[in-house]
């Protein structure tokens, strides 16, 4: 691979960084994806995602297509590029490794990576003309189909770099949007992803030759010749108008879906059931933690953005109080603002929670960077800053004990757990019970046996201090919310 630093030093630090990136399989110490846990359930969604299988004996061209050749035919071949400034290459290394994991999640194979050290990206071609030419030679040599930049490219940068390397050029934002499009399953999730993609596409429309500047009149556009020609709209203007129309329709659809979720949330509030939201970096183990705490059996996969649609499940504190646990979409560095806006309705689950479990991958090379990235996104959601937060250091079985100790010092009150082995889960349950709001009204009543539903509610949403079964009913001493206290007193007086 060609030298990628501006200097001609004997040892190329950019080359060393790229070598370390390509030697790493993903963003953290990887677990065996096939080594599931009984709490994860049957994981049928994961089987569905990997259900594409080669069927032998149907080829009409070659008789000995090997599996390696098949993969090369089916997977997009990409080269990663990035710009690194400053003396420390650690952040550039982590970011490129994450980009490699994103590319693999999107269904491609990473052939090589090129990192250039410069003060800032070139405003014209991102890399600068000389390095862009070297990149074109590397792409041609490797037979790559796509170049992926580790930052968001402006429309002009993408066009100029594409003209130089002669293959498709995309940026980090487009890659994340593609993964979201592959993983969205619910109607609302698909609408949110499409809206984000259209917002990203709108300023990046580009025509080849004169096709996008041609006016919609005359024989060329399928008109009837004389008498039908006029100024009209150019094709690019027509496409932009259609995109804006589609975006407006998607926004209306997403707004129409909101009442259903709000109704479910309101019913939980009326029953005074506390709620806990799981938030965190992508692939930090949020779904595994949900399965461990509730036995939900939701999709668990060693891939970025495996979960897009929120999942709400019932759980209990060690003292028997019922609460709901919501799994939400993961975050990532430089999360496209289009996605934050599109998924704002989904992220309302976090804003409406009584407690946030902020899950961190303790085995990641930069866990503190993960915490900052998640908090930056959550800061854009109104009301989240007032909700209590518990830092959950997941994958403690894979992380270095010194790293765990440092993180617990950095974030007082953090709980180290392993969703896979179960270590630390009981401590986390106790912390959740401690921080969830407790009912404040004390009642001492005799509840008739005909109103056993009130006693059940007191157990589910309140804190029963004493209970005695008598000849006329259940003598109950409990802490409950105001609404239930009024019903219990009314039943006692009846």
ROZA-143965 format. One line per 2 residues: number of its first residue (from 0); their letters; for each residue x, y, z of C-alpha. Coordinates in steps of 0.1 Angstrom, whole numbers, plus 5000, padded with zeros to 4 digits. Example, Ala and Ser with C-alpha at 12.3 -4.5 7.8 and 13.67 -1.06 7.14 Angstrom:
<sites>
0 = AS = 5123 4955 5078  5137 4989 5071
</sites>
This chain:
<sites>
0 = XX = 5000 5000 5000  5013 5034 4992
2 = XX = 5025 5058 5018  4996 5078 5032
4 = XX = 5013 5105 5053  5023 5139 5041
6 = XX = 5058 5134 5054  5085 5110 5042
8 = XX = 5094 5098 5077  5111 5063 5078
10 = XX = 5082 5049 5099  5047 5058 5086
12 = XX = 5023 5062 5115  4993 5063 5092
14 = XX = 5004 5029 5078  5007 5015 5113
16 = XX = 4972 5027 5122  4957 5012 5091
18 = XX = 4974 4979 5097  4960 4978 5133
20 = XX = 4925 4987 5119  4925 4959 5094
22 = XX = 4937 4934 5120  4908 4942 5142
24 = XX = 4875 4924 5135  4852 4951 5149
26 = XX = 4847 4979 5174  4853 4957 5205
28 = XX = 4866 4924 5216  4843 4901 5196
30 = XX = 4823 4873 5210  4813 4842 5191
32 = XX = 4781 4852 5173  4769 4816 5173
34 = XX = 4775 4812 5210  4740 4823 5221
36 = XX = 4725 4822 5256  4693 4805 5267
38 = XX = 4679 4839 5278  4682 4851 5243
40 = XX = 4654 4828 5231  4653 4812 5197
42 = XX = 4665 4843 5179  4645 4836 5148
44 = XX = 4650 4872 5136  4688 4866 5135
46 = XX = 4683 4834 5114  4661 4854 5090
48 = XX = 4687 4880 5085  4713 4854 5076
50 = XX = 4689 4832 5056  4706 4838 5022
52 = XX = 4722 4805 5013  4740 4792 4982
54 = XX = 4721 4766 4963  4745 4742 4945
56 = XX = 4741 4727 4911  4722 4756 4894
58 = XX = 4751 4774 4878  4751 4776 4840
60 = XX = 4784 4793 4836  4810 4776 4859
62 = XX = 4810 4742 4875  4835 4748 4903
64 = XX = 4826 4781 4919  4842 4780 4953
66 = XX = 4827 4796 4984  4854 4823 4983
68 = XX = 4846 4832 4947  4809 4832 4956
70 = XX = 4815 4857 4984  4836 4879 4962
72 = XX = 4808 4879 4937  4781 4887 4962
74 = XX = 4798 4912 4986  4806 4948 4978
76 = XX = 4843 4954 4979  4852 4986 4997
78 = XX = 4882 5007 5006  4881 5029 5037
80 = XX = 4895 5064 5038  4900 5088 5066
82 = XX = 4918 5121 5076  4937 5123 5109
84 = XX = 4949 5155 5125  4970 5159 5156
86 = XX = 4998 5138 5172  4976 5110 5186
88 = XX = 4964 5084 5162  4943 5065 5188
90 = XX = 4910 5082 5180  4916 5078 5142
92 = XX = 4923 5041 5148  4891 5036 5168
94 = XX = 4870 5055 5143  4883 5036 5113
96 = XX = 4878 5003 5131  4842 5013 5138
98 = XX = 4838 5022 5101  4851 4988 5091
100 = XX = 4825 4972 5114  4798 4994 5099
102 = XX = 4809 4984 5064  4808 4947 5073
104 = XX = 4774 4951 5089  4761 4967 5057
106 = XX = 4772 4936 5038  4806 4944 5023
108 = XX = 4841 4932 5026  4869 4957 5035
110 = XX = 4899 4954 5012  4921 4981 5025
112 = XX = 4922 5014 5044  4939 5047 5036
114 = XX = 4946 5073 5063  4960 5107 5056
116 = XX = 4975 5130 5082  4966 5166 5076
118 = XX = 4952 5196 5095  4917 5193 5079
120 = XX = 4900 5176 5050  4906 5191 5016
122 = XX = 4875 5212 5007  4876 5201 4971
124 = XX = 4884 5163 4971  4886 5155 5009
126 = XX = 4920 5140 5003  4938 5165 4982
128 = XX = 4946 5160 4945  4978 5141 4949
130 = XX = 4965 5116 4975  4932 5113 4956
132 = XX = 4952 5101 4926  4971 5076 4947
134 = XX = 4937 5064 4960  4925 5059 4924
136 = XX = 4955 5037 4917  4949 5016 4948
138 = XX = 4912 5012 4940  4920 5001 4905
140 = XX = 4947 4977 4917  4924 4960 4943
142 = XX = 4893 4960 4921  4872 4978 4947
144 = XX = 4836 4988 4940  4832 5016 4965
146 = XX = 4852 5041 4986  4838 5049 5021
148 = XX = 4849 5081 5038  4851 5082 5076
150 = XX = 4832 5115 5079  4803 5133 5061
152 = XX = 4813 5145 5027  4798 5176 5011
154 = XX = 4780 5171 4978  4809 5188 4959
156 = XX = 4836 5167 4977  4818 5134 4969
158 = XX = 4813 5144 4932  4850 5155 4928
160 = XX = 4864 5124 4945  4841 5102 4925
162 = XX = 4854 5118 4893  4890 5110 4903
164 = XX = 4886 5074 4916  4860 5063 4890
166 = XX = 4840 5042 4915  4811 5050 4938
168 = XX = 4820 5072 4968  4799 5073 4999
170 = XX = 4804 5087 5034  4798 5075 5070
172 = XX = 4763 5089 5070  4752 5071 5039
174 = XX = 4766 5039 5053  4747 5042 5086
176 = XX = 4715 5050 5067  4719 5019 5046
178 = XX = 4723 4997 5077  4691 5013 5091
180 = XX = 4673 5006 5059  4683 4969 5060
182 = XX = 4673 4964 5097  4640 4984 5099
184 = XX = 4611 4960 5103  4581 4979 5117
186 = XX = 4560 5002 5095  4570 5032 5116
188 = XX = 4607 5022 5115  4607 5019 5077
190 = XX = 4590 5053 5074  4616 5069 5097
192 = XX = 4645 5055 5078  4631 5065 5044
194 = XX = 4625 5101 5057  4661 5103 5069
196 = XX = 4674 5089 5036  4654 5114 5016
198 = XX = 4667 5143 5037  4702 5131 5031
200 = XX = 4696 5126 4993  4679 5159 4986
202 = XX = 4710 5181 4984  4731 5154 4967
204 = XX = 4711 5148 4936  4735 5146 4906
206 = XX = 4728 5139 4869  4751 5123 4844
208 = XX = 4757 5143 4813  4728 5166 4805
210 = XX = 4700 5143 4817  4693 5163 4849
212 = XX = 4694 5197 4833  4672 5188 4803
214 = XX = 4638 5205 4804  4606 5185 4804
216 = XX = 4592 5196 4770  4596 5187 4733
218 = XX = 4603 5154 4717  4633 5146 4739
220 = XX = 4610 5143 4769  4583 5123 4751
222 = XX = 4562 5154 4742  4544 5161 4709
224 = XX = 4568 5185 4693  4556 5220 4682
226 = XX = 4532 5235 4706  4542 5214 4735
228 = XX = 4575 5229 4743  4580 5254 4771
230 = XX = 4603 5264 4800  4589 5236 4822
232 = XX = 4610 5220 4850  4644 5205 4846
234 = XX = 4646 5169 4856  4666 5176 4887
236 = XX = 4639 5202 4898  4612 5176 4891
238 = XX = 4630 5150 4912  4636 5175 4941
240 = XX = 4599 5183 4941  4589 5147 4942
242 = XX = 4613 5141 4971  4599 5170 4991
244 = XX = 4563 5157 4984  4573 5122 4996
246 = XX = 4590 5136 5027  4559 5156 5036
248 = XX = 4538 5124 5032  4562 5104 5054
250 = XX = 4561 5131 5081  4523 5129 5082
252 = XX = 4524 5091 5084  4549 5092 5113
254 = XX = 4527 5118 5131  4497 5096 5126
256 = XX = 4515 5066 5142  4524 5085 5173
258 = XX = 4489 5084 5191  4491 5045 5192
260 = XX = 4524 5046 5212  4512 5075 5233
262 = XX = 4480 5056 5242  4500 5026 5254
264 = XX = 4523 5049 5274  4494 5068 5289
266 = XX = 4478 5035 5300  4510 5026 5318
268 = XX = 4511 5060 5335  4474 5056 5346
270 = XX = 4483 5024 5362  4513 5042 5378
272 = XX = 4538 5016 5365  4573 5030 5366
274 = XX = 4593 5028 5333  4630 5022 5327
276 = XX = 4647 5030 5293  4678 5012 5281
278 = XX = 4700 5036 5260  4736 5033 5249
280 = XX = 4761 5029 5221  4753 5004 5193
282 = XX = 4764 4969 5200  4770 4976 5237
284 = XX = 4747 4948 5247  4714 4966 5254
286 = XX = 4692 4938 5240  4712 4911 5258
288 = XX = 4707 4931 5290  4669 4933 5284
290 = XX = 4668 4896 5278  4687 4890 5310
292 = XX = 4664 4912 5331  4631 4901 5316
294 = XX = 4636 4869 5296  4622 4889 5266
296 = XX = 4639 4868 5239  4644 4899 5216
298 = XX = 4670 4898 5188  4706 4897 5199
300 = XX = 4733 4899 5172  4770 4908 5172
302 = XX = 4763 4936 5147  4759 4973 5147
304 = XX = 4723 4986 5148  4708 4952 5152
306 = XX = 4679 4968 5171  4659 4997 5155
308 = XX = 4623 4992 5167  4617 4998 5205
310 = XX = 4608 4968 5226  4589 4973 5259
312 = XX = 4588 4944 5284  4575 4938 5320
314 = XX = 4600 4934 5348  4600 4932 5386
316 = XX = 4622 4947 5413  4636 4923 5440
318 = XX = 4609 4935 5464  4581 4927 5438
320 = XX = 4573 4961 5423  4564 4959 5386
322 = XX = 4580 4982 5361  4585 4984 5323
324 = XX = 4618 4981 5305  4622 4996 5270
326 = XX = 4650 4987 5246  4658 5016 5222
328 = XX = 4679 5022 5191  4717 5024 5196
330 = XX = 4738 5055 5190  4772 5059 5173
332 = XX = 4798 5087 5169  4787 5113 5144
334 = XX = 4752 5099 5142  4735 5116 5113
336 = XX = 4712 5144 5124  4687 5132 5099
338 = XX = 4683 5100 5119  4681 5118 5152
340 = XX = 4652 5139 5138  4635 5109 5121
342 = XX = 4637 5087 5152  4627 5115 5176
344 = XX = 4593 5098 5182  4610 5065 5190
346 = XX = 4634 5082 5214  4604 5096 5233
348 = XX = 4605 5063 5252  4637 5076 5268
350 = XX = 4622 5111 5276  4592 5095 5293
352 = XX = 4611 5071 5314  4616 5073 5352
354 = XX = 4651 5060 5350  4677 5056 5321
356 = XX = 4701 5026 5321  4730 5039 5300
358 = XX = 4748 5008 5287  4785 5011 5279
360 = XX = 4807 4985 5262  4834 4983 5288
362 = XX = 4855 4961 5265  4855 4988 5238
364 = XX = 4889 5006 5232  4872 5040 5239
366 = XX = 4843 5036 5264  4844 5072 5275
368 = XX = 4840 5083 5239  4809 5060 5238
370 = XX = 4794 5078 5268  4801 5112 5253
372 = XX = 4785 5102 5220  4753 5089 5236
374 = XX = 4750 5119 5260  4754 5143 5230
376 = XX = 4724 5127 5213  4703 5125 5244
378 = XX = 4710 5162 5251  4689 5170 5220
380 = XX = 4658 5153 5236  4638 5176 5258
382 = XX = 4635 5165 5294  4661 5137 5294
384 = XX = 4686 5157 5315  4662 5156 5345
386 = XX = 4659 5118 5345  4682 5098 5368
388 = XX = 4709 5078 5349  4727 5046 5358
390 = XX = 4759 5038 5339  4759 5001 5332
392 = XX = 4794 4988 5323  4785 4957 5302
394 = XX = 4808 4930 5290  4827 4931 5323
396 = XX = 4838 4895 5316  4857 4906 5285
398 = XX = 4870 4940 5298  4903 4946 5316
400 = XX = 4898 4949 5354  4919 4981 5354
402 = XX = 4896 4996 5328  4865 4987 5349
404 = XX = 4881 5003 5380  4889 5034 5361
406 = XX = 4854 5038 5347  4838 5033 5381
408 = XX = 4860 5060 5394  4852 5083 5365
410 = XX = 4814 5075 5368  4805 5071 5405
412 = XX = 4775 5048 5410  4783 5028 5378
414 = XX = 4774 4991 5379  4797 4965 5362
416 = XX = 4777 4936 5347  4779 4909 5321
418 = XX = 4746 4902 5303  4761 4870 5290
420 = XX = 4773 4854 5323  4749 4872 5347
422 = XX = 4776 4887 5368  4765 4920 5385
424 = XX = 4729 4916 5374  4715 4913 5410
426 = XX = 4734 4945 5420  4718 4962 5390
428 = XX = 4684 4950 5400  4689 4965 5435
430 = XX = 4701 4998 5420  4670 5000 5398
432 = XX = 4647 4993 5428  4665 5020 5448
434 = XX = 4661 5047 5421  4626 5040 5408
436 = XX = 4600 5063 5423  4582 5048 5453
438 = XX = 4545 5053 5462  4541 5078 5489
440 = XX = 4506 5073 5504  4504 5050 5534
442 = XX = 4470 5031 5538  4457 5007 5565
444 = XX = 4425 4992 5552  4403 4962 5552
446 = XX = 4396 4952 5516  4366 4929 5509
448 = XX = 4375 4897 5491  4353 4908 5462
450 = XX = 4379 4935 5455  4409 4913 5452
452 = XX = 4419 4933 5421  4428 4962 5444
454 = XX = 4450 4940 5465  4467 4927 5434
456 = XX = 4473 4962 5422  4488 4971 5455
458 = XX = 4513 4943 5451  4521 4952 5415
460 = XX = 4525 4990 5417  4528 4996 5455
462 = XX = 4548 4984 5484  4529 4960 5507
464 = XX = 4541 4963 5543  4517 4939 5560
466 = XX = 4489 4916 5548  4465 4896 5568
468 = XX = 4435 4875 5557  4405 4878 5580
470 = XX = 4370 4865 5579  4356 4896 5562
472 = XX = 4385 4905 5539  4422 4913 5535
474 = XX = 4437 4936 5561  4463 4956 5542
476 = XX = 4490 4980 5552  4508 4994 5521
478 = XX = 4524 5024 5504  4505 5032 5472
480 = XX = 4499 5060 5448  4471 5086 5454
482 = XX = 4447 5071 5429  4449 5036 5443
484 = XX = 4448 5049 5478  4414 5066 5471
486 = XX = 4400 5033 5457  4412 5013 5486
488 = XX = 4397 5037 5511  4364 5036 5492
490 = XX = 4364 4998 5492  4372 4999 5530
492 = XX = 4343 5022 5536  4318 5003 5515
</sites>
